[in-house]
Amino acid sequence: MSAYTKDAMCKHFWELFDQKEALIEELAPSRKKRDELRNKLRPLVAEYKAAKLDVVAIERPRMGEIDSEMAVIARALGNKVGERPGA
């Protein structure tokens, strides 16, 4: 007789269902703590993203200009830019 009878599978299904419910109950305190921490972090994440956008808005165009100009000069000098003055 096969272990995979309809009755055996139904019984096993409900055993797994009970295990799942027990696991959900066991995890409830940890999930609650996680959710509370996430709710505390949300305003900080939003503030961080806004600050990051401020930096990128200023940095990206100017840094690109500087890098491009440095590359043009370095190529013109055959990549022999010498030592940094005062170093």
HTML snippet that shows the backbone in 3Dmol.js (N, CA, C, O; Angstrom):
<script src="https://3Dmol.org/build/3Dmol-min.js"></script>
<div id="view" style="width:600px;height:400px;position:relative"></div>
<script>
const pdb = `
ATOM      1  N   MET A   1       0.839  -1.180   0.000  1.00  0.00           N
ATOM      2  CA  MET A   1       0.000   0.000   0.000  1.00  0.00           C
ATOM      3  C   MET A   1       0.884   1.243   0.000  1.00  0.00           C
ATOM      4  O   MET A   1       1.869   1.317   0.735  1.00  0.00           O
ATOM      5  N   SER A   2       0.533   2.191  -0.808  1.00  0.00           N
ATOM      6  CA  SER A   2       1.328   3.412  -0.958  1.00  0.00           C
ATOM      7  C   SER A   2       1.124   4.337   0.240  1.00  0.00           C
ATOM      8  O   SER A   2       0.027   4.426   0.793  1.00  0.00           O
ATOM      9  N   ALA A   3       2.185   5.015   0.625  1.00  0.00           N
ATOM     10  CA  ALA A   3       2.105   5.997   1.709  1.00  0.00           C
ATOM     11  C   ALA A   3       1.385   7.247   1.237  1.00  0.00           C
ATOM     12  O   ALA A   3       1.028   8.106   2.043  1.00  0.00           O
ATOM     13  N   TYR A   4       1.172   7.347  -0.064  1.00  0.00           N
ATOM     14  CA  TYR A   4       0.538   8.531  -0.633  1.00  0.00           C
ATOM     15  C   TYR A   4      -0.942   8.299  -0.918  1.00  0.00           C
ATOM     16  O   TYR A   4      -1.435   8.627  -1.997  1.00  0.00           O
ATOM     17  N   THR A   5      -1.627   7.744   0.036  1.00  0.00           N
ATOM     18  CA  THR A   5      -3.069   7.577  -0.129  1.00  0.00           C
ATOM     19  C   THR A   5      -3.741   8.924   0.097  1.00  0.00           C
ATOM     20  O   THR A   5      -3.151   9.838   0.673  1.00  0.00           O
ATOM     21  N   LYS A   6      -4.962   9.032  -0.355  1.00  0.00           N
ATOM     22  CA  LYS A   6      -5.704  10.282  -0.197  1.00  0.00           C
ATOM     23  C   LYS A   6      -5.843  10.642   1.286  1.00  0.00           C
ATOM     24  O   LYS A   6      -5.658  11.798   1.668  1.00  0.00           O
ATOM     25  N   ASP A   7      -6.164   9.666   2.101  1.00  0.00           N
ATOM     26  CA  ASP A   7      -6.314   9.920   3.540  1.00  0.00           C
ATOM     27  C   ASP A   7      -4.996  10.354   4.176  1.00  0.00           C
ATOM     28  O   ASP A   7      -4.965  11.268   4.999  1.00  0.00           O
ATOM     29  N   ALA A   8      -3.910   9.690   3.785  1.00  0.00           N
ATOM     30  CA  ALA A   8      -2.597  10.040   4.340  1.00  0.00           C
ATOM     31  C   ALA A   8      -2.192  11.451   3.921  1.00  0.00           C
ATOM     32  O   ALA A   8      -1.643  12.212   4.717  1.00  0.00           O
ATOM     33  N   MET A   9      -2.470  11.788   2.667  1.00  0.00           N
ATOM     34  CA  MET A   9      -2.117  13.132   2.195  1.00  0.00           C
ATOM     35  C   MET A   9      -2.958  14.192   2.896  1.00  0.00           C
ATOM     36  O   MET A   9      -2.437  15.246   3.260  1.00  0.00           O
ATOM     37  N   CYS A  10      -4.247  13.934   3.093  1.00  0.00           N
ATOM     38  CA  CYS A  10      -5.102  14.889   3.811  1.00  0.00           C
ATOM     39  C   CYS A  10      -4.606  15.075   5.243  1.00  0.00           C
ATOM     40  O   CYS A  10      -4.522  16.198   5.739  1.00  0.00           O
ATOM     41  N   LYS A  11      -4.281  13.969   5.897  1.00  0.00           N
ATOM     42  CA  LYS A  11      -3.770  14.036   7.272  1.00  0.00           C
ATOM     43  C   LYS A  11      -2.486  14.860   7.316  1.00  0.00           C
ATOM     44  O   LYS A  11      -2.320  15.718   8.183  1.00  0.00           O
ATOM     45  N   HIS A  12      -1.586  14.595   6.384  1.00  0.00           N
ATOM     46  CA  HIS A  12      -0.312  15.317   6.353  1.00  0.00           C
ATOM     47  C   HIS A  12      -0.534  16.801   6.049  1.00  0.00           C
ATOM     48  O   HIS A  12       0.145  17.661   6.610  1.00  0.00           O
ATOM     49  N   PHE A  13      -1.477  17.093   5.166  1.00  0.00           N
ATOM     50  CA  PHE A  13      -1.803  18.488   4.863  1.00  0.00           C
ATOM     51  C   PHE A  13      -2.162  19.232   6.140  1.00  0.00           C
ATOM     52  O   PHE A  13      -1.651  20.325   6.382  1.00  0.00           O
ATOM     53  N   TRP A  14      -3.034  18.656   6.961  1.00  0.00           N
ATOM     54  CA  TRP A  14      -3.475  19.340   8.174  1.00  0.00           C
ATOM     55  C   TRP A  14      -2.388  19.371   9.243  1.00  0.00           C
ATOM     56  O   TRP A  14      -2.363  20.283  10.069  1.00  0.00           O
ATOM     57  N   GLU A  15      -1.494  18.394   9.238  1.00  0.00           N
ATOM     58  CA  GLU A  15      -0.331  18.457  10.132  1.00  0.00           C
ATOM     59  C   GLU A  15       0.553  19.640   9.749  1.00  0.00           C
ATOM     60  O   GLU A  15       1.020  20.385  10.610  1.00  0.00           O
ATOM     61  N   LEU A  16       0.773  19.799   8.454  1.00  0.00           N
ATOM     62  CA  LEU A  16       1.566  20.941   7.980  1.00  0.00           C
ATOM     63  C   LEU A  16       0.867  22.260   8.289  1.00  0.00           C
ATOM     64  O   LEU A  16       1.517  23.240   8.655  1.00  0.00           O
ATOM     65  N   PHE A  17      -0.443  22.288   8.144  1.00  0.00           N
ATOM     66  CA  PHE A  17      -1.217  23.486   8.464  1.00  0.00           C
ATOM     67  C   PHE A  17      -1.007  23.870   9.931  1.00  0.00           C
ATOM     68  O   PHE A  17      -0.797  25.041  10.248  1.00  0.00           O
ATOM     69  N   ASP A  18      -1.064  22.881  10.817  1.00  0.00           N
ATOM     70  CA  ASP A  18      -0.845  23.135  12.244  1.00  0.00           C
ATOM     71  C   ASP A  18       0.573  23.635  12.507  1.00  0.00           C
ATOM     72  O   ASP A  18       0.777  24.535  13.323  1.00  0.00           O
ATOM     73  N   GLN A  19       1.557  23.049  11.813  1.00  0.00           N
ATOM     74  CA  GLN A  19       2.944  23.504  11.964  1.00  0.00           C
ATOM     75  C   GLN A  19       3.086  24.954  11.516  1.00  0.00           C
ATOM     76  O   GLN A  19       3.782  25.748  12.149  1.00  0.00           O
ATOM     77  N   LYS A  20       2.423  25.284  10.424  1.00  0.00           N
ATOM     78  CA  LYS A  20       2.479  26.650   9.906  1.00  0.00           C
ATOM     79  C   LYS A  20       1.866  27.628  10.908  1.00  0.00           C
ATOM     80  O   LYS A  20       2.441  28.684  11.172  1.00  0.00           O
ATOM     81  N   GLU A  21       0.710  27.285  11.463  1.00  0.00           N
ATOM     82  CA  GLU A  21       0.078  28.153  12.456  1.00  0.00           C
ATOM     83  C   GLU A  21       0.961  28.335  13.683  1.00  0.00           C
ATOM     84  O   GLU A  21       1.066  29.439  14.218  1.00  0.00           O
ATOM     85  N   ALA A  22       1.595  27.257  14.129  1.00  0.00           N
ATOM     86  CA  ALA A  22       2.493  27.336  15.284  1.00  0.00           C
ATOM     87  C   ALA A  22       3.680  28.245  14.980  1.00  0.00           C
ATOM     88  O   ALA A  22       4.104  29.029  15.829  1.00  0.00           O
ATOM     89  N   LEU A  23       4.206  28.136  13.783  1.00  0.00           N
ATOM     90  CA  LEU A  23       5.335  28.975  13.387  1.00  0.00           C
ATOM     91  C   LEU A  23       4.929  30.445  13.331  1.00  0.00           C
ATOM     92  O   LEU A  23       5.671  31.316  13.786  1.00  0.00           O
ATOM     93  N   ILE A  24       3.762  30.715  12.778  1.00  0.00           N
ATOM     94  CA  ILE A  24       3.267  32.097  12.719  1.00  0.00           C
ATOM     95  C   ILE A  24       3.138  32.658  14.128  1.00  0.00           C
ATOM     96  O   ILE A  24       3.515  33.802  14.381  1.00  0.00           O
ATOM     97  N   GLU A  25       2.608  31.858  15.041  1.00  0.00           N
ATOM     98  CA  GLU A  25       2.453  32.293  16.433  1.00  0.00           C
ATOM     99  C   GLU A  25       3.817  32.527  17.086  1.00  0.00           C
ATOM    100  O   GLU A  25       4.002  33.500  17.816  1.00  0.00           O
ATOM    101  N   GLU A  26       4.763  31.634  16.821  1.00  0.00           N
ATOM    102  CA  GLU A  26       6.113  31.764  17.384  1.00  0.00           C
ATOM    103  C   GLU A  26       6.803  33.028  16.871  1.00  0.00           C
ATOM    104  O   GLU A  26       7.536  33.686  17.609  1.00  0.00           O
ATOM    105  N   LEU A  27       6.567  33.356  15.615  1.00  0.00           N
ATOM    106  CA  LEU A  27       7.223  34.513  15.006  1.00  0.00           C
ATOM    107  C   LEU A  27       6.554  35.841  15.328  1.00  0.00           C
ATOM    108  O   LEU A  27       7.137  36.897  15.084  1.00  0.00           O
ATOM    109  N   ALA A  28       5.351  35.808  15.866  1.00  0.00           N
ATOM    110  CA  ALA A  28       4.584  37.038  16.094  1.00  0.00           C
ATOM    111  C   ALA A  28       5.368  38.106  16.868  1.00  0.00           C
ATOM    112  O   ALA A  28       5.378  39.257  16.432  1.00  0.00           O
ATOM    113  N   PRO A  29       6.025  37.787  17.993  1.00  0.00           N
ATOM    114  CA  PRO A  29       6.770  38.834  18.706  1.00  0.00           C
ATOM    115  C   PRO A  29       7.920  39.416  17.878  1.00  0.00           C
ATOM    116  O   PRO A  29       8.158  40.623  17.901  1.00  0.00           O
ATOM    117  N   SER A  30       8.621  38.565  17.157  1.00  0.00           N
ATOM    118  CA  SER A  30       9.729  39.050  16.325  1.00  0.00           C
ATOM    119  C   SER A  30       9.212  39.913  15.185  1.00  0.00           C
ATOM    120  O   SER A  30       9.815  40.935  14.859  1.00  0.00           O
ATOM    121  N   ARG A  31       8.115  39.515  14.584  1.00  0.00           N
ATOM    122  CA  ARG A  31       7.532  40.317  13.505  1.00  0.00           C
ATOM    123  C   ARG A  31       7.043  41.660  14.031  1.00  0.00           C
ATOM    124  O   ARG A  31       7.189  42.683  13.363  1.00  0.00           O
ATOM    125  N   LYS A  32       6.461  41.657  15.232  1.00  0.00           N
ATOM    126  CA  LYS A  32       5.983  42.902  15.833  1.00  0.00           C
ATOM    127  C   LYS A  32       7.162  43.849  16.056  1.00  0.00           C
ATOM    128  O   LYS A  32       7.082  45.036  15.738  1.00  0.00           O
ATOM    129  N   LYS A  33       8.250  43.318  16.601  1.00  0.00           N
ATOM    130  CA  LYS A  33       9.445  44.136  16.838  1.00  0.00           C
ATOM    131  C   LYS A  33       9.987  44.670  15.518  1.00  0.00           C
ATOM    132  O   LYS A  33      10.338  45.845  15.419  1.00  0.00           O
ATOM    133  N   ARG A  34      10.056  43.808  14.502  1.00  0.00           N
ATOM    134  CA  ARG A  34      10.537  44.227  13.188  1.00  0.00           C
ATOM    135  C   ARG A  34       9.679  45.356  12.627  1.00  0.00           C
ATOM    136  O   ARG A  34      10.201  46.346  12.115  1.00  0.00           O
ATOM    137  N   ASP A  35       8.379  45.203  12.726  1.00  0.00           N
ATOM    138  CA  ASP A  35       7.470  46.217  12.196  1.00  0.00           C
ATOM    139  C   ASP A  35       7.606  47.538  12.942  1.00  0.00           C
ATOM    140  O   ASP A  35       7.566  48.606  12.331  1.00  0.00           O
ATOM    141  N   GLU A  36       7.768  47.466  14.266  1.00  0.00           N
ATOM    142  CA  GLU A  36       7.958  48.687  15.054  1.00  0.00           C
ATOM    143  C   GLU A  36       9.240  49.402  14.639  1.00  0.00           C
ATOM    144  O   GLU A  36       9.252  50.624  14.487  1.00  0.00           O
ATOM    145  N   LEU A  37      10.312  48.644  14.457  1.00  0.00           N
ATOM    146  CA  LEU A  37      11.585  49.242  14.031  1.00  0.00           C
ATOM    147  C   LEU A  37      11.466  49.846  12.640  1.00  0.00           C
ATOM    148  O   LEU A  37      11.980  50.936  12.387  1.00  0.00           O
ATOM    149  N   ARG A  38      10.793  49.146  11.741  1.00  0.00           N
ATOM    150  CA  ARG A  38      10.604  49.663  10.387  1.00  0.00           C
ATOM    151  C   ARG A  38       9.829  50.980  10.429  1.00  0.00           C
ATOM    152  O   ARG A  38      10.157  51.921   9.706  1.00  0.00           O
ATOM    153  N   ASN A  39       8.816  51.044  11.263  1.00  0.00           N
ATOM    154  CA  ASN A  39       8.029  52.270  11.375  1.00  0.00           C
ATOM    155  C   ASN A  39       8.845  53.421  11.953  1.00  0.00           C
ATOM    156  O   ASN A  39       8.630  54.578  11.591  1.00  0.00           O
ATOM    157  N   LYS A  40       9.784  53.112  12.852  1.00  0.00           N
ATOM    158  CA  LYS A  40      10.675  54.148  13.386  1.00  0.00           C
ATOM    159  C   LYS A  40      11.661  54.619  12.321  1.00  0.00           C
ATOM    160  O   LYS A  40      12.023  55.795  12.276  1.00  0.00           O
ATOM    161  N   LEU A  41      12.089  53.701  11.474  1.00  0.00           N
ATOM    162  CA  LEU A  41      13.103  54.024  10.467  1.00  0.00           C
ATOM    163  C   LEU A  41      12.549  54.774   9.262  1.00  0.00           C
ATOM    164  O   LEU A  41      13.287  55.511   8.608  1.00  0.00           O
ATOM    165  N   ARG A  42      11.288  54.603   8.961  1.00  0.00           N
ATOM    166  CA  ARG A  42      10.715  55.215   7.753  1.00  0.00           C
ATOM    167  C   ARG A  42      11.010  56.707   7.637  1.00  0.00           C
ATOM    168  O   ARG A  42      11.452  57.148   6.576  1.00  0.00           O
ATOM    169  N   PRO A  43      10.783  57.507   8.687  1.00  0.00           N
ATOM    170  CA  PRO A  43      11.085  58.936   8.556  1.00  0.00           C
ATOM    171  C   PRO A  43      12.571  59.194   8.315  1.00  0.00           C
ATOM    172  O   PRO A  43      12.937  60.093   7.558  1.00  0.00           O
ATOM    173  N   LEU A  44      13.424  58.401   8.963  1.00  0.00           N
ATOM    174  CA  LEU A  44      14.863  58.574   8.768  1.00  0.00           C
ATOM    175  C   LEU A  44      15.271  58.203   7.349  1.00  0.00           C
ATOM    176  O   LEU A  44      16.112  58.876   6.752  1.00  0.00           O
ATOM    177  N   VAL A  45      14.693  57.156   6.810  1.00  0.00           N
ATOM    178  CA  VAL A  45      15.002  56.747   5.441  1.00  0.00           C
ATOM    179  C   VAL A  45      14.577  57.837   4.467  1.00  0.00           C
ATOM    180  O   VAL A  45      15.306  58.153   3.527  1.00  0.00           O
ATOM    181  N   ALA A  46      13.406  58.407   4.688  1.00  0.00           N
ATOM    182  CA  ALA A  46      12.931  59.484   3.812  1.00  0.00           C
ATOM    183  C   ALA A  46      13.860  60.691   3.904  1.00  0.00           C
ATOM    184  O   ALA A  46      14.176  61.313   2.890  1.00  0.00           O
ATOM    185  N   GLU A  47      14.295  61.021   5.113  1.00  0.00           N
ATOM    186  CA  GLU A  47      15.214  62.151   5.305  1.00  0.00           C
ATOM    187  C   GLU A  47      16.556  61.870   4.629  1.00  0.00           C
ATOM    188  O   GLU A  47      17.138  62.751   3.996  1.00  0.00           O
ATOM    189  N   TYR A  48      17.043  60.626   4.772  1.00  0.00           N
ATOM    190  CA  TYR A  48      18.299  60.233   4.131  1.00  0.00           C
ATOM    191  C   TYR A  48      18.196  60.350   2.614  1.00  0.00           C
ATOM    192  O   TYR A  48      19.099  60.880   1.966  1.00  0.00           O
ATOM    193  N   LYS A  49      17.096  59.855   2.048  1.00  0.00           N
ATOM    194  CA  LYS A  49      16.932  59.907   0.593  1.00  0.00           C
ATOM    195  C   LYS A  49      16.897  61.346   0.095  1.00  0.00           C
ATOM    196  O   LYS A  49      17.453  61.652  -0.960  1.00  0.00           O
ATOM    197  N   ALA A  50      16.248  62.227   0.844  1.00  0.00           N
ATOM    198  CA  ALA A  50      16.194  63.639   0.454  1.00  0.00           C
ATOM    199  C   ALA A  50      17.587  64.256   0.495  1.00  0.00           C
ATOM    200  O   ALA A  50      17.966  65.000  -0.410  1.00  0.00           O
ATOM    201  N   ALA A  51      18.354  63.949   1.547  1.00  0.00           N
ATOM    202  CA  ALA A  51      19.717  64.474   1.654  1.00  0.00           C
ATOM    203  C   ALA A  51      20.593  63.927   0.532  1.00  0.00           C
ATOM    204  O   ALA A  51      21.418  64.651  -0.025  1.00  0.00           O
ATOM    205  N   LYS A  52      20.415  62.655   0.203  1.00  0.00           N
ATOM    206  CA  LYS A  52      21.180  62.042  -0.883  1.00  0.00           C
ATOM    207  C   LYS A  52      20.876  62.730  -2.208  1.00  0.00           C
ATOM    208  O   LYS A  52      21.785  62.999  -2.993  1.00  0.00           O
ATOM    209  N   LEU A  53      19.600  63.014  -2.459  1.00  0.00           N
ATOM    210  CA  LEU A  53      19.229  63.709  -3.693  1.00  0.00           C
ATOM    211  C   LEU A  53      19.841  65.101  -3.752  1.00  0.00           C
ATOM    212  O   LEU A  53      20.247  65.554  -4.822  1.00  0.00           O
ATOM    213  N   ASP A  54      19.912  65.788  -2.606  1.00  0.00           N
ATOM    214  CA  ASP A  54      20.543  67.107  -2.560  1.00  0.00           C
ATOM    215  C   ASP A  54      22.014  67.016  -2.962  1.00  0.00           C
ATOM    216  O   ASP A  54      22.502  67.822  -3.755  1.00  0.00           O
ATOM    217  N   VAL A  55      22.711  66.030  -2.410  1.00  0.00           N
ATOM    218  CA  VAL A  55      24.133  65.849  -2.730  1.00  0.00           C
ATOM    219  C   VAL A  55      24.303  65.529  -4.208  1.00  0.00           C
ATOM    220  O   VAL A  55      25.145  66.126  -4.878  1.00  0.00           O
ATOM    221  N   VAL A  56      23.521  64.605  -4.716  1.00  0.00           N
ATOM    222  CA  VAL A  56      23.631  64.188  -6.114  1.00  0.00           C
ATOM    223  C   VAL A  56      23.334  65.351  -7.051  1.00  0.00           C
ATOM    224  O   VAL A  56      24.006  65.510  -8.070  1.00  0.00           O
ATOM    225  N   ALA A  57      22.338  66.164  -6.719  1.00  0.00           N
ATOM    226  CA  ALA A  57      21.962  67.289  -7.580  1.00  0.00           C
ATOM    227  C   ALA A  57      23.100  68.289  -7.734  1.00  0.00           C
ATOM    228  O   ALA A  57      23.262  68.894  -8.793  1.00  0.00           O
ATOM    229  N   ILE A  58      23.875  68.458  -6.690  1.00  0.00           N
ATOM    230  CA  ILE A  58      25.003  69.393  -6.745  1.00  0.00           C
ATOM    231  C   ILE A  58      26.251  68.702  -7.283  1.00  0.00           C
ATOM    232  O   ILE A  58      26.963  69.246  -8.127  1.00  0.00           O
ATOM    233  N   GLU A  59      26.505  67.496  -6.782  1.00  0.00           N
ATOM    234  CA  GLU A  59      27.749  66.790  -7.085  1.00  0.00           C
ATOM    235  C   GLU A  59      27.828  66.296  -8.525  1.00  0.00           C
ATOM    236  O   GLU A  59      28.841  66.499  -9.193  1.00  0.00           O
ATOM    237  N   ARG A  60      26.781  65.656  -9.004  1.00  0.00           N
ATOM    238  CA  ARG A  60      26.847  64.967 -10.294  1.00  0.00           C
ATOM    239  C   ARG A  60      27.244  65.886 -11.450  1.00  0.00           C
ATOM    240  O   ARG A  60      28.188  65.559 -12.169  1.00  0.00           O
ATOM    241  N   PRO A  61      26.575  67.012 -11.662  1.00  0.00           N
ATOM    242  CA  PRO A  61      26.968  67.824 -12.822  1.00  0.00           C
ATOM    243  C   PRO A  61      28.361  68.423 -12.663  1.00  0.00           C
ATOM    244  O   PRO A  61      29.144  68.426 -13.613  1.00  0.00           O
ATOM    245  N   ARG A  62      28.673  68.923 -11.486  1.00  0.00           N
ATOM    246  CA  ARG A  62      29.982  69.574 -11.294  1.00  0.00           C
ATOM    247  C   ARG A  62      31.114  68.556 -11.324  1.00  0.00           C
ATOM    248  O   ARG A  62      32.160  68.810 -11.921  1.00  0.00           O
ATOM    249  N   MET A  63      30.913  67.397 -10.679  1.00  0.00           N
ATOM    250  CA  MET A  63      31.948  66.365 -10.666  1.00  0.00           C
ATOM    251  C   MET A  63      32.202  65.870 -12.082  1.00  0.00           C
ATOM    252  O   MET A  63      33.346  65.603 -12.449  1.00  0.00           O
ATOM    253  N   GLY A  64      31.151  65.744 -12.875  1.00  0.00           N
ATOM    254  CA  GLY A  64      31.310  65.325 -14.269  1.00  0.00           C
ATOM    255  C   GLY A  64      32.136  66.320 -15.065  1.00  0.00           C
ATOM    256  O   GLY A  64      32.997  65.933 -15.854  1.00  0.00           O
ATOM    257  N   GLU A  65      31.871  67.607 -14.855  1.00  0.00           N
ATOM    258  CA  GLU A  65      32.646  68.649 -15.543  1.00  0.00           C
ATOM    259  C   GLU A  65      34.116  68.582 -15.147  1.00  0.00           C
ATOM    260  O   GLU A  65      35.001  68.642 -16.000  1.00  0.00           O
ATOM    261  N   ILE A  66      34.368  68.456 -13.845  1.00  0.00           N
ATOM    262  CA  ILE A  66      35.750  68.404 -13.353  1.00  0.00           C
ATOM    263  C   ILE A  66      36.461  67.180 -13.908  1.00  0.00           C
ATOM    264  O   ILE A  66      37.584  67.290 -14.400  1.00  0.00           O
ATOM    265  N   ASP A  67      35.825  66.014 -13.838  1.00  0.00           N
ATOM    266  CA  ASP A  67      36.441  64.781 -14.343  1.00  0.00           C
ATOM    267  C   ASP A  67      36.739  64.875 -15.835  1.00  0.00           C
ATOM    268  O   ASP A  67      37.799  64.441 -16.286  1.00  0.00           O
ATOM    269  N   SER A  68      35.815  65.437 -16.598  1.00  0.00           N
ATOM    270  CA  SER A  68      36.030  65.585 -18.043  1.00  0.00           C
ATOM    271  C   SER A  68      37.210  66.498 -18.330  1.00  0.00           C
ATOM    272  O   SER A  68      38.052  66.187 -19.173  1.00  0.00           O
ATOM    273  N   GLU A  69      37.273  67.617 -17.634  1.00  0.00           N
ATOM    274  CA  GLU A  69      38.369  68.560 -17.855  1.00  0.00           C
ATOM    275  C   GLU A  69      39.708  67.950 -17.449  1.00  0.00           C
ATOM    276  O   GLU A  69      40.709  68.131 -18.142  1.00  0.00           O
ATOM    277  N   MET A  70      39.729  67.226 -16.324  1.00  0.00           N
ATOM    278  CA  MET A  70      40.965  66.561 -15.898  1.00  0.00           C
ATOM    279  C   MET A  70      41.405  65.525 -16.931  1.00  0.00           C
ATOM    280  O   MET A  70      42.597  65.398 -17.208  1.00  0.00           O
ATOM    281  N   ALA A  71      40.452  64.784 -17.502  1.00  0.00           N
ATOM    282  CA  ALA A  71      40.782  63.768 -18.502  1.00  0.00           C
ATOM    283  C   ALA A  71      41.368  64.398 -19.754  1.00  0.00           C
ATOM    284  O   ALA A  71      42.321  63.867 -20.323  1.00  0.00           O
ATOM    285  N   VAL A  72      40.812  65.521 -20.192  1.00  0.00           N
ATOM    286  CA  VAL A  72      41.330  66.222 -21.377  1.00  0.00           C
ATOM    287  C   VAL A  72      42.771  66.662 -21.123  1.00  0.00           C
ATOM    288  O   VAL A  72      43.643  66.476 -21.972  1.00  0.00           O
ATOM    289  N   ILE A  73      43.011  67.244 -19.956  1.00  0.00           N
ATOM    290  CA  ILE A  73      44.364  67.719 -19.628  1.00  0.00           C
ATOM    291  C   ILE A  73      45.328  66.545 -19.518  1.00  0.00           C
ATOM    292  O   ILE A  73      46.444  66.614 -20.033  1.00  0.00           O
ATOM    293  N   ALA A  74      44.912  65.467 -18.854  1.00  0.00           N
ATOM    294  CA  ALA A  74      45.782  64.299 -18.700  1.00  0.00           C
ATOM    295  C   ALA A  74      46.136  63.710 -20.060  1.00  0.00           C
ATOM    296  O   ALA A  74      47.290  63.348 -20.288  1.00  0.00           O
ATOM    297  N   ARG A  75      45.163  63.606 -20.970  1.00  0.00           N
ATOM    298  CA  ARG A  75      45.456  63.086 -22.313  1.00  0.00           C
ATOM    299  C   ARG A  75      46.420  64.015 -23.047  1.00  0.00           C
ATOM    300  O   ARG A  75      47.335  63.555 -23.730  1.00  0.00           O
ATOM    301  N   ALA A  76      46.213  65.314 -22.904  1.00  0.00           N
ATOM    302  CA  ALA A  76      47.094  66.280 -23.571  1.00  0.00           C
ATOM    303  C   ALA A  76      48.519  66.167 -23.048  1.00  0.00           C
ATOM    304  O   ALA A  76      49.474  66.435 -23.777  1.00  0.00           O
ATOM    305  N   LEU A  77      48.663  65.770 -21.786  1.00  0.00           N
ATOM    306  CA  LEU A  77      49.992  65.624 -21.188  1.00  0.00           C
ATOM    307  C   LEU A  77      50.518  64.195 -21.306  1.00  0.00           C
ATOM    308  O   LEU A  77      51.544  63.865 -20.712  1.00  0.00           O
ATOM    309  N   GLY A  78      49.835  63.356 -22.056  1.00  0.00           N
ATOM    310  CA  GLY A  78      50.263  61.956 -22.194  1.00  0.00           C
ATOM    311  C   GLY A  78      50.204  61.228 -20.862  1.00  0.00           C
ATOM    312  O   GLY A  78      51.010  60.337 -20.594  1.00  0.00           O
ATOM    313  N   ASN A  79      49.259  61.606 -20.044  1.00  0.00           N
ATOM    314  CA  ASN A  79      49.067  61.024 -18.708  1.00  0.00           C
ATOM    315  C   ASN A  79      50.258  61.239 -17.787  1.00  0.00           C
ATOM    316  O   ASN A  79      50.422  60.518 -16.803  1.00  0.00           O
ATOM    317  N   LYS A  80      51.082  62.215 -18.098  1.00  0.00           N
ATOM    318  CA  LYS A  80      52.223  62.546 -17.241  1.00  0.00           C
ATOM    319  C   LYS A  80      51.919  63.894 -16.583  1.00  0.00           C
ATOM    320  O   LYS A  80      52.391  64.943 -17.021  1.00  0.00           O
ATOM    321  N   VAL A  81      51.127  63.832 -15.532  1.00  0.00           N
ATOM    322  CA  VAL A  81      50.683  65.055 -14.867  1.00  0.00           C
ATOM    323  C   VAL A  81      51.626  65.486 -13.753  1.00  0.00           C
ATOM    324  O   VAL A  81      51.433  66.542 -13.151  1.00  0.00           O
ATOM    325  N   GLY A  82      52.624  64.691 -13.479  1.00  0.00           N
ATOM    326  CA  GLY A  82      53.603  65.040 -12.456  1.00  0.00           C
ATOM    327  C   GLY A  82      53.048  64.864 -11.056  1.00  0.00           C
ATOM    328  O   GLY A  82      51.969  64.305 -10.855  1.00  0.00           O
ATOM    329  N   GLU A  83      53.808  65.351 -10.103  1.00  0.00           N
ATOM    330  CA  GLU A  83      53.416  65.253  -8.703  1.00  0.00           C
ATOM    331  C   GLU A  83      52.470  66.380  -8.341  1.00  0.00           C
ATOM    332  O   GLU A  83      52.531  67.462  -8.925  1.00  0.00           O
ATOM    333  N   ARG A  84      51.622  66.136  -7.408  1.00  0.00           N
ATOM    334  CA  ARG A  84      50.699  67.159  -6.924  1.00  0.00           C
ATOM    335  C   ARG A  84      51.511  68.234  -6.201  1.00  0.00           C
ATOM    336  O   ARG A  84      52.306  67.920  -5.314  1.00  0.00           O
ATOM    337  N   PRO A  85      51.317  69.479  -6.570  1.00  0.00           N
ATOM    338  CA  PRO A  85      52.061  70.554  -5.917  1.00  0.00           C
ATOM    339  C   PRO A  85      51.794  70.566  -4.416  1.00  0.00           C
ATOM    340  O   PRO A  85      50.653  70.458  -3.968  1.00  0.00           O
ATOM    341  N   GLY A  86      52.852  70.695  -3.669  1.00  0.00           N
ATOM    342  CA  GLY A  86      52.745  70.747  -2.219  1.00  0.00           C
ATOM    343  C   GLY A  86      52.636  69.389  -1.555  1.00  0.00           C
ATOM    344  O   GLY A  86      52.482  69.311  -0.337  1.00  0.00           O
ATOM    345  N   ALA A  87      52.713  68.311  -2.335  1.00  0.00           N
ATOM    346  CA  ALA A  87      52.572  66.980  -1.731  1.00  0.00           C
ATOM    347  C   ALA A  87      53.899  66.459  -1.248  1.00  0.00           C
ATOM    348  O   ALA A  87      53.970  65.353  -0.713  1.00  0.00           O
TER     349      ALA A  87
END
`;
const viewer = $3Dmol.createViewer("view");
viewer.addModel(pdb, "pdb");
viewer.setStyle({}, {cartoon: {color: "spectrum"}});
viewer.zoomTo();
viewer.render();
</script>
